[in-house]
Amino acid sequence: MTNGTCVPFSISDVPGERGMTEVTLDRIAGLTGGHVVGDGRRIIRGVSSPDDAREDMLCVIWDKAVLEQVPRNIAVLSGKGTLYGRDGIELASPRASLAAILPLFDKRSAHTPGLHSSAVVHRDSSLGEKCSIGPCCVVSEGAVLGDRVALQANVFIGKNVFIGDDTVIEASAAVQDFVEIGRRVVVHSGVSIGCDGFGFVRGEAGKWEKIPQIGKVVIEDDVEIGPNCTIDRATFGATKIGRGTKLGACVHIAHNCEIGPDSMMVGFIALGGSVKTGKNLLVAGMSGIADHVNIGAGVTIAGRSGVTKDVEDGLIVSGFPAREHIEEKRFEASLRRVREYGERLKKLEKRLMGEL
């Protein structure tokens, strides 16, 4: 480890380029396990959708009906048995292959190792090898950053924070005291980790009194946290985000929640305090989970659902209050029938009134 105040170089003002400018169809097929159709030596300089297809780019298509609208001089990445003589690559899952292809053409600025002159790094903190500390960052006393950690501009790192190797924290994120972050974590802009949990109790005089939040937050390896998420520290113990979990934008995780590994939560989701989930949870957008609810492994929660009670392993739930999806569909169907019966009853009343 290297003491943060001793790093003798600054971040370059010239952004680097990670992306390759040219690559052959053969090379792309090798990375994806796909099958080349046509000229495998054809040069590709980027990836496009059908709407902005160009002759020097690879057009990605996962709807066979769209393929017929793309000019035949365009190289295409598509499903098996779809190209019929045009240049391109066929494979089972075009969308899944993007994880291997897009890094070839990623020209965003690389993280250049160094310490920007405007950064404030406490003398009792520690930085690993090849860290990148951007403009106006603050690294507080006792913080430990692993190798190749990158902090973009205006990032705050609190006291006694631990950050594992190869983690990236984007601009204007805040990591409060005693937070532990694993390796290869991505924290997007505007995220707040380790702020106080929302703990209050009404005192004898009727006023709200704050319950001290003295716990911590633990984020395991390979987690990605979307922009403007908030993850509260525990009242005591730890709020935990399991390995490989992905959070979309504006997700709120309250104090003492424990999210199982390899879970995914889409944007605008809120979890109450002390929610516990199993692995492989999937929560669609604009949903909420009440406090102290236990969610099993492999559960799917449909969009705009409100979960108010425990959910067993493997279930798909929807609605408010959330129930098994098939039951919710039956309930919605019954409501439609009630409305239909109401209209029929009104017509019948009019007929009866007319006959009297």
MIMILO-63163 format. One record per atom (N, C-alpha, C): residue in three letters; x, y, z. Coordinates in steps of 0.05 Angstrom, whole numbers, plus 32768, in hexadecimal, padded with zeros to 4 digits. Example, Ala and Ser with C-alpha at 12.3 -4.5 7.8 and 13.67 -1.06 7.14 Angstrom:
BEGIN
ALA81087F8E809C ALA80F67FA6809C ALA81087FBE809C SER81017FD3808E SER81117FEB808F SER81028001809D 
//
This chain:
BEGIN
MET80117FE88000 MET800080008000 MET801280198000 THR8007802F7FF5 THR801680487FF4 THR8006805D8003 ASN8014806C8014 ASN800680818022 ASN7FFC8096800E GLY7FE2809E8012 GLY7FD680AF7FFE GLY7FE480C97FF9 THR7FF180D5800E THR7FFE80EF800A THR801980EC7FFC CYS802180D47FF6 CYS803C80D17FE9 CYS803B80CA7FCC VAL802380C97FC0 VAL802180C37FA3 VAL802C80DB7F94 PRO804080D87F83 PRO804E80EF7F78 PRO804580F87F5D PHE802E80EE7F52 PHE802680F57F37 PHE800980FD7F37 SER8001810A7F21 SER7FE681147F1E SER7FD881067F08 ILE7FBD81077F09 ILE7FAD80FB7EF3 ILE7FB1810B7EDA SER7FB480FD7EC3 SER7FB8810B7EAA SER7F9F811A7EA2 ASP7FA381317E96 ASP7F8C81407E8B ASP7F8281357E71 VAL7F9181237E65 VAL7F8981187E4B VAL7F7C80FD7E4F PRO7F6280F97E49 PRO7F5580E07E4D PRO7F6080CA7E3B GLY7F6380B27E46 GLY7F6D809C7E36 GLY7F56808F7E27 GLU7F5D807D7E15 GLU7F49806E7E06 GLU7F4E80507E0A ARG7F3A80427E14 ARG7F3C80267E18 ARG7F3480167E00 GLY7F2180217DF0 GLY7F1580137DDA GLY7F27800F7DC3 MET7F257FF87DB6 MET7F327FF37D9D MET7F2380027D87 THR7F31800D7D73 THR7F24801B7D5D THR7F1C80087D47 GLU7F297FF27D44 GLU7F237FDF7D2F GLU7F257FC27D39 VAL7F127FB17D31 VAL7F137F957D38 VAL7F047F857D23 THR7F0D7F6D7D1D THR7F017F5D7D08 THR7EE87F4E7D13 LEU7ED77F457D00 LEU7EC17F347D08 LEU7ECB7F1A7D15 ASP7EE17F0F7D0A ASP7EED7EF77D16 ASP7EF47EFB7D33 ARG7EFF7F127D3A ARG7F077F177D55 ARG7EEF7F197D68 ILE7EDA7F267D5E ILE7EC27F297D6E ILE7EB57F0D7D72 ALA7EB47EFD7D5D ALA7EA87EE37D5F ALA7EB87ED27D73 GLY7ED27ED57D74 GLY7EE27EC67D87 GLY7EDC7ECD7DA4 LEU7ED67EE77DA9 LEU7ECF7EF07DC4 LEU7EB47EE77DCD THR7EA17EE37DBA THR7E867EDD7DC1 THR7E7E7EC07DBD GLY7E8F7EB17DAF GLY7E877E967DA9 GLY7E747E947D92 GLY7E717EA97D82 GLY7E5F7EAA7D6C GLY7E6B7E9E7D52 HIS7E5A7E9C7D3E HIS7E627E907D24 HIS7E627EA77D0F VAL7E797EAA7D02 VAL7E7B7EBF7CED VAL7E6E7EB67CD4 VAL7E5E7EC87CC8 VAL7E527EC47CAE VAL7E5E7ED97C9B GLY7E677ED17C84 GLY7E737EE57C71 GLY7E907EEA7C77 ASP7E997F037C74 ASP7EB57F0A7C75 ASP7EBE7F0F7C92 GLY7ECC7EFB7C9D GLY7ED67EFE7CB9 GLY7EEB7F137CBD ARG7EF87F1C7CA7 ARG7F0D7F307CA9 ARG7F027F4C7CA7 ARG7EE87F4F7CA5 ARG7EDC7F697CA3 ARG7EE27F797CBC ILE7EE97F937CB8 ILE7EF17FA47CCE ILE7ED87FB17CDA ILE7ED67FB07CF5 ILE7EC07FBC7D04 ILE7ECB7FD27D16 ARG7EBF7FEA7D15 ARG7EC980007D25 ARG7EB580097D3B GLY7EA07FFA7D3F GLY7E8D80017D54 GLY7E757FEF7D54 VAL7E627FF47D66 VAL7E497FE57D68 VAL7E327FF87D66 SER7E1D7FF07D58 SER7E0680027D54 SER7DEC7FF37D57 SER7DD680027D5A SER7DBB7FF77D58 SER7DB27FF97D3B PRO7D9B7FEC7D34 PRO7D917FEF7D18 PRO7D8B800C7D10 ASP7D85801D7D23 ASP7D7E80397D1D ASP7D9580497D13 ASP7DAE80437D1B ASP7DC580527D12 ASP7DDA80407D06 ALA7DD2802C7CF8 ALA7DE480187CEC ALA7DF780267CD8 ARG7E11801E7CD9 ARG7E2480287CC6 ARG7E3580107CBB GLU7E4080147CA3 GLU7E4F7FFF7C96 GLU7E677FF67CA5 ASP7E7480077CB5 ASP7E8C80007CC4 ASP7E867FF77CE1 MET7E6C7FF37CE7 MET7E647FEB7D02 MET7E557FD17D02 LEU7E547FC57D19 LEU7E457FAC7D1C LEU7E297FB27D28 CYS7E157FAB7D19 CYS7DF97FB17D21 CYS7DEE7F9A7D32 VAL7DE67F9F7D4A VAL7DDC7F8A7D5C VAL7DBE7F887D5A ILE7DB47F707D55 ILE7D987F6B7D51 ILE7D8F7F537D60 TRP7D7A7F557D71 TRP7D6F7F3D7D7D TRP7D527F397D76 ASP7D487F477D62 ASP7D2D7F437D58 ASP7D307F3D7D3A LYS7D2A7F257D32 LYS7D2D7F1C7D17 LYS7D1E7F2E7D03 ALA7D077F387D0B ALA7CF77F497CFA ALA7D067F637CF2 VAL7D167F6D7D04 VAL7D257F857CFF VAL7D3C7F817CEB LEU7D467F687CEA LEU7D5D7F627CD8 LEU7D567F687CBB GLU7D3D7F647CB3 GLU7D357F687C97 GLU7D377F867C8F GLN7D367F987CA3 GLN7D377FB57C9E GLN7D537FC07C9C VAL7D687FB07CA3 VAL7D837FB97CA3 VAL7D907FB37C88 PRO7D9D7FC77C7B PRO7DA97FC37C61 PRO7DBD7FAC7C62 ARG7DC07F9E7C4C ARG7DD07F867C4B ARG7DEE7F8C7C4B ASN7DF67FA57C48 ASN7E127FAC7C4A ASN7E1B7FB17C67 ILE7E097FAE7C79 ILE7E0F7FB27C96 ILE7E157F977CA3 ALA7E2C7F967CB1 ALA7E327F7E7CC1 ALA7E207F7C7CD9 VAL7E177F647CDF VAL7E027F607CF3 VAL7E0A7F4B7D08 LEU7E037F507D21 LEU7E057F3C7D36 LEU7DE97F347D3C SER7DE27F1A7D38 SER7DC77F117D3A SER7DC57EF47D44 GLY7DAD7EEA7D46 GLY7DA97ECF7D4F GLY7DB17EBA7D3B LYS7DB27EA17D43 LYS7DBB7E8B7D32 LYS7DA87E887D1A GLY7DB47E837D02 GLY7DA47E7D7CEB GLY7D947E947CE0 THR7D9F7EAD7CE3 THR7D8F7EC47CDA THR7D9D7ED57CC4 LEU7DB77ED27CBF LEU7DC57EE57CAE LEU7DC37EDE7C90 TYR7DC47EC57C89 TYR7DBF7EBD7C6D TYR7DD07ECC7C59 GLY7DEB7ECB7C5C GLY7DFD7ED67C48 GLY7E087EF17C4E ARG7DFC7F027C5F ARG7E087F1C7C65 ARG7E1E7F187C7A ASP7E317F2C7C7B ASP7E467F2B7C8E ASP7E3B7F2E7CAB GLY7E467F1F7CBD GLY7E3E7F227CD9 GLY7E457F0B7CEA ILE7E397F0A7D02 ILE7E3E7EF57D15 ILE7E237EEB7D20 GLU7E217ED17D20 GLU7E097EC47D2B GLU7E107EB77D46 LEU7DFF7EBA7D5A LEU7E037EAD7D73 LEU7DE97EAB7D82 ALA7DE87E9B7D97 ALA7DCF7E957DA5 ALA7DC27EAD7DB2 SER7DD37EBE7DBE SER7DC87ED57DCD SER7DD77EEE7DC6 PRO7DCD7EFD7DB2 PRO7DDB7F167DAA PRO7DDD7F2A7DC1 ARG7DC87F2D7DD1 ARG7DC97F417DE6 ARG7DDE7F3A7DFB ALA7DE07F207E03 ALA7DF47F187E17 ALA7E107F1D7E0D SER7E157F1C7DF3 SER7E307F1F7DE9 SER7E3A7F3C7DEB LEU7E297F4F7DF1 LEU7E327F6B7DF3 LEU7E467F6F7E0A ALA7E447F5F7E1E ALA7E577F617E35 ALA7E747F5C7E2B ALA7E777F4C7E17 ALA7E927F467E0C ALA7E9A7F597DF6 ILE7E867F637DE7 ILE7E8C7F737DCF ILE7E917F917DD6 LEU7E807F9D7DE6 LEU7E817FBA7DEA LEU7E9B7FC47DF6 PRO7EA87FB57E08 PRO7EC27FBF7E12 PRO7ED77FC37DFC LEU7ED47FB67DE5 LEU7EE77FBA7DCF LEU7EE67FD77DC5 PHE7ECE7FE37DC7 PHE7ECA7FFD7DBB PHE7EC480137DD0 ASP7ECB800D7DE9 ASP7EC680207DFE ASP7EDC80357DFF LYS7ED6804E7DF7 LYS7EEA80637DF5 LYS7EE880777E0B ARG7EDA80707E20 ARG7ED980827E37 ARG7EF580847E44 SER7EF980997E54 SER7F13809E7E60 SER7F1A80877E73 ALA7F32807D7E71 ALA7F3C80697E84 ALA7F4480777E9D HIS7F4680697EB3 HIS7F4E80747ECD HIS7F6D80747ECE THR7F79808C7ECC THR7F96808E7ECC THR7F9F808F7EE9 PRO7FB1807E7EF1 PRO7FBB807E7F0D PRO7FC680997F15 GLY7FC080A17F2E GLY7FCC80BA7F38 GLY7FB980C87F4B LEU7FC480DD7F57 LEU7FB680ED7F6B LEU7FB381097F61 HIS7F9B81137F5D HIS7F97812E7F53 HIS7F9F81427F69 SER7FAA81587F60 SER7FB5816C7F73 SER7FA081787F85 SER7F8681777F7D SER7F7181827F8E SER7F65816E7FA1 ALA7F6D81557FA0 ALA7F6281407FB1 ALA7F6E81437FCD VAL7F5E813C7FE2 VAL7F67813D7FFD VAL7F6881218008 VAL7F808116800E VAL7F8480FB8017 VAL7F9180FC8032 HIS7F8480F18046 HIS7F8F80F28062 HIS7FA980E28063 ARG7FBB80EC8073 ARG7FD580DF8075 ARG7FD480C38082 ASP7FBE80BE8090 ASP7FBB80A3809C ASP7FA88091808C SER7FA480988073 SER7F9580868061 SER7FAA80778050 SER7FA180638042 SER7FB380538032 SER7FA7804E8016 LEU7FB880528002 LEU7FB0804D7FE6 LEU7FC080367FDB GLY7FB280247FCC GLY7FC0800E7FBF GLY7FCF80177FA6 GLU7FDA80047F98 GLU7FE8800A7F7F GLU7FD580137F69 LYS7FDE80277F5A LYS7FD180307F42 LYS7FB4803A7F47 CYS7FB080477F5F CYS7F9680547F64 CYS7F94806D7F54 SER7F7B80757F4E SER7F75808E7F40 SER7F62809F7F51 ILE7F6C80B57F5C ILE7F5D80C67F6E ILE7F5880E17F5F GLY7F3F80E67F58 GLY7F3980FD7F47 GLY7F3781177F55 PRO7F2F812C7F46 PRO7F2E81487F51 PRO7F1A814A7F69 CYS7F2381587F7E CYS7F11815F7F94 CYS7F0781477FA4 CYS7F1481307FA2 CYS7F0D81197FB2 CYS7F17811C7FCE VAL7F0A810F7FE1 VAL7F13810F7FFD VAL7F1580F28006 VAL7F2C80EA8011 VAL7F3180D0801C VAL7F3880D48039 SER7F2780CB804B SER7F2980D28068 SER7F3C80BF8077 GLU7F3F80C68090 GLU7F5280B780A1 GLU7F4A809A80A4 GLY7F5E808980A1 GLY7F5A806C80A5 GLY7F4F805E808D ALA7F48806C8077 ALA7F3D805F805F ALA7F53804E8052 VAL7F4B80378047 VAL7F5D80258039 VAL7F528020801E LEU7F6180278009 LEU7F5980227FEE LEU7F6B800D7FE2 GLY7F607FF97FD5 GLY7F707FE37FC9 GLY7F7C7FEC7FAF ASP7F887FDA7FA1 ASP7F967FDF7F88 ASP7F827FE77F72 ARG7F8A7FFB7F62 ARG7F7C80047F4A ARG7F60800E7F50 VAL7F5B80177F68 VAL7F4280257F6F VAL7F4180407F61 ALA7F2A80477F56 ALA7F2780607F48 ALA7F1180717F55 LEU7F1780897F5D LEU7F04809C7F67 LEU7F0280B37F53 GLN7EEB80B87F47 GLN7EE880CE7F35 GLN7EE580E87F46 ALA7EDD80FE7F39 ALA7EDD81187F46 ALA7EC981197F5D ASN7ED081287F72 ASN7EBE812F7F88 ASN7EB381177F97 VAL7EC381027F99 VAL7EBB80EA7FA9 VAL7EC480EE7FC6 PHE7EB280E77FD8 PHE7EB980E97FF5 PHE7EBC80CC8000 ILE7ED280C7800C ILE7ED780AD801A ILE7EDB80B38038 GLY7ECA80A78049 GLY7ECA80AD8065 GLY7EE0809E8074 LYS7EDF80A1808E LYS7EF3809580A0 LYS7EF0807680A0 ASN7F08806980A0 ASN7F09804C80A3 ASN7EF9803C808E VAL7EF680488077 VAL7EE9803A8060 VAL7EFD80278054 PHE7EF4800F804C PHE7F057FFD803D PHE7EF97FF98021 ILE7F0A7FFC800C ILE7F017FF87FF1 ILE7F147FE47FE3 GLY7F097FCF7FD8 GLY7F187FBA7FCC GLY7F237FC17FB0 ASP7F357FAF7FA6 ASP7F437FB47F8D ASP7F2F7FB87F76 ASP7F377FC97F63 ASP7F2A7FCD7F49 ASP7F0D7FD87F4C THR7F077FE47F62 THR7EED7FF17F66 THR7EED800D7F5A VAL7ED780167F4E VAL7ED580307F42 VAL7EBE803F7F4F ILE7EC380577F59 ILE7EAE80687F65 ILE7EAD80827F54 GLU7E9680867F48 GLU7E93809C7F35 GLU7E8E80B67F44 ALA7E8C80CC7F34 ALA7E8C80E77F3F ALA7E7580EC7F52 SER7E7B80FB7F67 SER7E6881057F7A SER7E5A80EF7F8A ALA7E6780D97F8E ALA7E5D80C47FA0 ALA7E6880C97FBC ALA7E5A80BF7FD0 ALA7E6380C27FEC ALA7E6380A77FFA VAL7E7980A08006 VAL7E7C80878015 VAL7E83808F8032 GLN7E70808B8044 GLN7E738095805F GLN7E8480818070 ASP7E8980898089 ASP7E9C807A809B ASP7E95805D809D PHE7EAA804C809F PHE7EA9803080A6 PHE7E9A801E8091 VAL7E9780288079 VAL7E8C80188063 VAL7EA180068058 GLU7E997FED8051 GLU7EAB7FDA8045 GLU7EA17FD38029 ILE7EB27FD78015 ILE7EAB7FD37FF9 ILE7EBF7FBE7FEE GLY7EB57FAA7FE0 GLY7EC57F957FD6 GLY7ED47F9C7FBC ARG7EDC7F877FAE ARG7EEC7F8B7F95 ARG7ED97F8D7F7D ARG7EE37F9C7F69 ARG7ED57F9F7F4F ARG7EB97FAA7F52 VAL7EB57FBA7F65 VAL7E9A7FC77F69 VAL7E9A7FE17F59 VAL7E827FE77F4D VAL7E7E80007F3F VAL7E6980107F4D VAL7E7080287F56 VAL7E5E803A7F64 VAL7E5A80527F52 HIS7E4280567F48 HIS7E3D806B7F34 HIS7E3880867F42 SER7E36809B7F32 SER7E3580B67F3D SER7E1D80BB7F4F GLY7E2180CB7F63 GLY7E0C80D37F75 GLY7E0480BF7F8A VAL7E1280A97F8C VAL7E0A80947FA0 VAL7E13809D7FBC SER7E0280967FCF SER7E09809B7FEB SER7E0980807FFA ILE7E2080788005 ILE7E22805F8013 ILE7E2A80658030 GLY7E1B805A8043 GLY7E22805C805F GLY7E168075806C CYS7E0380828060 CYS7DF48097806E CYS7DE4808A8085 ASP7DDC809A8098 ASP7DCD808F80AF ASP7DB3808180A6 GLY7DAD806A80B2 GLY7D93805E80AE GLY7D7E807080BB PHE7D65806D80B0 PHE7D4F807E80B9 PHE7D44807280D3 GLY7D50807980EA GLY7D47806E8103 GLY7D3F80848117 PHE7D258084811E PHE7D1B80988131 PHE7D07808B8143 VAL7D048095815B VAL7CF0808B816E VAL7CE380A3817B ARG7CC980A1817F ARG7CBB80B8818C ARG7CBF80B781AA GLY7CCA80CD81B4 GLY7CD080CF81D1 GLY7CB780D581E1 GLU7CBB80D781FC GLU7CA480DB820E GLU7C9680F68208 ALA7CA5810A8200 ALA7C99812481FA ALA7C8C812581DE GLY7C8C810F81D0 GLY7C80810E81B5 GLY7C938116819F LYS7CAC811D81A5 LYS7CBF81258191 LYS7CCE810C8186 TRP7CD6810E816D TRP7CE580F88161 TRP7D0280FB816A GLU7D0D80E48175 GLU7D2880E3817D GLU7D3880D0816C LYS7D5080D88164 LYS7D6080C88151 LYS7D6D80B18160 ILE7D6B80998153 ILE7D7A8081815C ILE7D958081814F PRO7DAB8082815D PRO7DC580828151 PRO7DC98069813E GLN7DD4806E8127 GLN7DD980598113 GLN7DF780538114 ILE7DFF803E8123 ILE7E1B803A8128 ILE7E2680218119 GLY7E1680168107 GLY7E1F7FFF80F7 GLY7E2F800780DF LYS7E307FF680CB LYS7E407FFC80B3 LYS7E327FF1809B VAL7E3E7FF48083 VAL7E357FE9806A VAL7E4B7FD7805F VAL7E447FBF8056 VAL7E577FAD8049 VAL7E4D7FA7802D ILE7E5D7FAE8019 ILE7E567FA87FFD ILE7E6B7F947FF2 GLU7E617F7D7FEA GLU7E737F687FE1 GLU7E7D7F6C7FC5 ASP7E8E7F597FBB ASP7E9B7F5B7FA1 ASP7E877F5D7F8A ASP7E8F7F6A7F75 ASP7E817F6A7F5B ASP7E657F767F5C VAL7E607F877F6E VAL7E467F957F70 VAL7E477FAE7F5E GLU7E317FB57F52 GLU7E2F7FCF7F44 GLU7E177FDE7F4F ILE7E1C7FF77F56 ILE7E0880087F63 ILE7E0280207F51 GLY7DE980227F48 GLY7DE180367F34 GLY7DE180527F40 PRO7DDF80667F2E PRO7DE080827F37 PRO7DC980897F4B ASN7DD180997F5E ASN7DBE80A47F72 ASN7DB1808F7F84 CYS7DBE80787F87 CYS7DB580657F9B CYS7DBD806E7FB7 THR7DAE80657FCB THR7DB5806A7FE7 THR7DB580507FF6 ILE7DCA804B8005 ILE7DCC80328015 ILE7DD3803B8032 ASP7DC080368044 ASP7DC28040805F ASP7DD4802E8070 ARG7DE3803A8083 ARG7DF1802A8096 ARG7DDE801D80AA ALA7DE6800780B6 ALA7DD67FF980C9 ALA7DD3800880E3 THR7DBE800380F1 THR7DBB800D810C THR7DD28001811E PHE7DD57FE7811C PHE7DEC7FD98126 PHE7DEF7FC08114 GLY7E077FB48114 GLY7E0C7F9F8100 GLY7E127FAB80E5 ALA7E077FA080CF ALA7E0F7FA980B5 ALA7DF77FA780A1 THR7DF57FBB8090 THR7DE57FB98077 THR7DF77FAB8062 LYS7DED7F968055 LYS7DFE7F878043 LYS7DF27F858027 ILE7E047F888013 ILE7DFD7F847FF7 ILE7E0D7F6D7FED GLY7E007F577FE5 GLY7E0E7F3F7FDE GLY7E1E7F407FC4 ARG7E317F2E7FC2 ARG7E437F2D7FAA ARG7E337F2C7F90 GLY7E3C7F3C7F7D GLY7E317F3B7F62 GLY7E167F497F5E THR7E0C7F557F73 THR7DF27F637F71 THR7DF47F7C7F61 LYS7DDF7F837F52 LYS7DDE7F9B7F41 LYS7DC67FAB7F49 LEU7DCA7FC57F4F LEU7DB57FD77F56 LEU7DB27FEC7F40 GLY7D9A7FF27F37 GLY7D9580077F23 GLY7D9580227F30 ALA7D8D80367F21 ALA7D8C80527F2C ALA7D7780557F41 CYS7D7E80667F55 CYS7D6B806F7F6A CYS7D5F80577F79 VAL7D6F80447F81 VAL7D67802F7F93 VAL7D6E80367FAF HIS7D5C80337FC2 HIS7D6180397FDE HIS7D62801F7FEE ILE7D78801A7FFC ILE7D7B8003800E ILE7D7C800D802A ALA7D698007803A ALA7D6780128056 ALA7D7A80038069 HIS7D7C800C8081 HIS7D8F80018095 HIS7D897FE4809B ASN7D9F7FD5809E ASN7D9E7FB880A6 ASN7D927FA68091 CYS7D8E7FAF8078 CYS7D867F9D8063 CYS7D9D7F8A805C GLU7D977F728053 GLU7DAB7F5F8049 GLU7DA17F54802E ILE7DAF7F5C8019 ILE7DA77F547FFE ILE7DB87F3C7FF5 GLY7DAC7F277FEC GLY7DBA7F0F7FE5 GLY7DCB7F127FCB PRO7DDE7F017FC6 PRO7DEF7F037FAF PRO7DE07F017F94 ASP7DEC7F0D7F80 ASP7DE37F0B7F64 ASP7DC67F147F62 SER7DBE7F287F71 SER7DA37F337F6F SER7DA47F4C7F5C MET7D8C7F537F52 MET7D8A7F6B7F41 MET7D717F7B7F48 MET7D757F957F4C MET7D5F7FA77F51 MET7D607FBE7F3D VAL7D4A7FC17F2E VAL7D487FD67F1A VAL7D437FF07F28 GLY7D4080067F19 GLY7D3F80217F25 GLY7D2680267F36 PHE7D29803A7F48 PHE7D1380457F58 PHE7D06802F7F69 ILE7D1680227F79 ILE7D0E800D7F8B ILE7D1580157FA8 ALA7D04800F7FBB ALA7D0A80167FD7 ALA7D067FFE7FE9 LEU7D197FF87FFA LEU7D187FE3800D LEU7D177FEE8029 GLY7D037FE68039 GLY7D027FEE8055 GLY7D187FE18066 GLY7D1B7FE9807E GLY7D307FDF8090 GLY7D2E7FC18095 SER7D457FB58097 SER7D487F98809F SER7D3B7F85808B VAL7D397F8C8072 VAL7D307F79805E VAL7D477F658059 LYS7D407F4B8057 LYS7D547F368052 LYS7D4B7F278039 THR7D5E7F248026 THR7D577F16800D THR7D6B7EFF8008 GLY7D617EEB7FF9 GLY7D737ED67FF0 GLY7D817EDE7FD6 LYS7D8F7ECB7FCB LYS7D9F7ED17FB2 LYS7D8C7ED37F9A ASN7D967EDF7F85 ASN7D897EE07F6B ASN7D6D7EED7F6C LEU7D6A7F017F7E LEU7D517F117F7E LEU7D507F237F66 LEU7D397F267F5A LEU7D357F397F44 LEU7D1D7F4B7F4B VAL7D227F657F4D VAL7D0D7F787F54 VAL7D0A7F8C7F3D ALA7CF37F8E7F31 ALA7CEE7FA07F1B ALA7CE87FBC7F26 GLY7CE87FD07F15 GLY7CE77FEC7F1C GLY7CCF7FF57F2C MET7CD3800A7F3C MET7CBE80177F4C MET7CB080057F5F SER7CBF7FF27F6B SER7CB47FE07F7E SER7CBE7FE77F9A GLY7CB17FDD7FAE GLY7CB97FE27FCA GLY7CB67FC97FDA ILE7CC77FC67FEF ILE7CC67FAF8002 ILE7CC47FBB801E ALA7CB07FB3802D ALA7CAD7FBD8048 ALA7CC37FB3805A ASP7CC67FC18070 ASP7CDB7FBA8083 ASP7CD77F9F8090 HIS7CED7F918096 HIS7CED7F7780A4 HIS7CE17F608093 VAL7CDF7F648079 VAL7CD57F4E8068 VAL7CEC7F3D805F ASN7CE77F23805E ASN7CFB7F0F8055 ASN7CF37F058039 ILE7D067F078026 ILE7D017EFF800A ILE7D137EE78004 GLY7D087ED27FFA GLY7D177EB97FF4 GLY7D297EBC7FDC ALA7D377EA67FD6 ALA7D497EA57FBF ALA7D3A7EA37FA5 GLY7D447EAF7F90 GLY7D387EAC7F75 GLY7D1D7EB97F72 VAL7D167ECC7F83 VAL7CFC7EDA7F81 VAL7CFD7EF07F6C THR7CE77EF37F5D THR7CE37F097F4B THR7CCC7F1B7F54 ILE7CD17F357F57 ILE7CBC7F487F5F ILE7CB77F5A7F47 ALA7C9E7F597F3D ALA7C977F687F26 ALA7C967F867F2C GLY7C977F967F16 GLY7C987FB37F19 GLY7C807FBE7F27 ARG7C847FD47F37 ARG7C707FE27F45 ARG7C617FD07F59 SER7C707FBE7F65 SER7C657FAC7F79 SER7C6C7FB77F95 GLY7C5B7FB07FA8 GLY7C607FB77FC4 GLY7C607F9D7FD5 VAL7C787F957FDE VAL7C7A7F7C7FED VAL7C787F82800B THR7C647F768017 THR7C5E7F7D8033 THR7C617F658046 LYS7C677F4D803B LYS7C6B7F35804B LYS7C807F23803E ASP7C897F0F804D ASP7C9E7EFE8044 ASP7C967EEF802A VAL7CAB7EEA801A VAL7CA77EDC8000 VAL7CB97EC37FFF GLU7CAD7EAD7FF8 GLU7CBC7E937FF7 GLU7CCE7E927FDF ASP7CE17E807FE0 ASP7CF47E7C7FCA ASP7CE67E787FAF GLY7CF17E847F9A GLY7CE97E7E7F7F GLY7CCF7E8A7F75 LEU7CC17E997F86 LEU7CA77EA47F7D LEU7CAA7EBC7F6C ILE7C957EC17F5B ILE7C927EDA7F4C ILE7C7A7EE87F59 VAL7C7F7F017F62 VAL7C697F0F7F70 VAL7C657F2A7F62 SER7C4C7F347F64 SER7C467F4E7F58 SER7C2E7F5B7F67 GLY7C297F747F61 GLY7C127F827F6C GLY7C187F8F7F87 PHE7C037F9C7F92 PHE7C047FA77FAD PHE7BEA7FA27FBC PRO7BEC7F947FD3 PRO7C057F877FDD PRO7C0D7F707FCB ALA7C277F6B7FC9 ALA7C317F577FB6 ALA7C277F3B7FBE ARG7C207F2C7FA9 ARG7C187F107FAD ARG7C237F007F95 GLU7C207EE67F95 GLU7C2A7ED67F7F GLU7C1E7EE17F65 HIS7C2E7EE27F50 HIS7C267EF07F38 HIS7C0D7EE47F2B ILE7C0B7ECA7F2C ILE7BF37EBE7F20 ILE7BDA7EC57F2F GLU7BDD7EC77F4A GLU7BC67ECF7F5B GLU7BBF7EEC7F55 GLU7BD37EFD7F52 GLU7BCE7F197F4C GLU7BC07F1D7F31 LYS7BC77F0C7F1D LYS7BBA7F0E7F03 LYS7B9C7F067F06 ARG7B977EF17F16 ARG7B7B7EE97F1A ARG7B6B7EFF7F28 PHE7B787F0C7F3C PHE7B6B7F227F4A PHE7B657F397F37 GLU7B787F407F26 GLU7B727F567F13 GLU7B5C7F4E7EFF ALA7B5C7F357EF8 ALA7B467F2C7EE6 ALA7B2B7F2D7EF4 SER7B2A7F267F0D SER7B117F287F1C SER7B077F447F1F LEU7B1A7F587F22 LEU7B127F747F24 LEU7B057F7D7F09 ARG7B107F747EF3 ARG7B047F7B7ED9 ARG7AE87F707ED7 ARG7AE57F577EE1 ARG7ACA7F4B7EE0 ARG7AB67F5A7EF2 VAL7AC07F647F09 VAL7AAE7F737F1A VAL7AA57F8C7F0C ARG7AB77F9A7EFE ARG7AAF7FB27EEF ARG7A9A7FAB7EDA GLU7A9F7F957ECC GLU7A8C7F8C7EB7 GLU7A707F867EC3 TYR7A717F787EDA TYR7A577F727EE7 TYR7A497F8C7EF0 GLY7A587FA07EF9 GLY7A4D7FB97F01 GLY7A3F7FC77EEA GLU7A4B7FC77ED2 GLU7A3F7FD37EBB GLU7A257FC47EB3 ARG7A267FA97EB5 ARG7A0E7F9A7EAE ARG79F87F9F7EC1 LEU79FF7FA27EDB LEU79EB7FA77EEF LEU79DD7FC37EEB LYS79ED7FD77EE3 LYS79E27FF17EDD LYS79CE7FEF7EC6 LYS79D57FE17EB1 LYS79C37FDE7E9A LYS79A97FCF7EA3 LEU79AC7FBB7EB4 LEU79957FAC7EBD LEU79827FBD7ECE GLU798E7FCE7EDF GLU797E7FE07EEF GLU796E7FF47EDE LYS797B7FFE7EC9 LYS796D80107EB6 LYS795580037EA9 ARG79597FE97EA1 ARG79437FDB7E94 ARG792C7FD77EA8 LEU79337FCF7EC0 LEU791E7FCA7ED4 LEU790F7FE47EDB MET791E7FF97EDD MET791180137EE3 MET78FF801B7ECC GLY790780157EB4 GLY78F6801C7E9D GLY78DD800C7E9B GLU78DD7FF47EA5 GLU78C57FE37EA4 GLU78B27FE97EBB LEU78BA7FF67ED0 LEU78A97FFC7EE6 LEU789780147EE0 
//
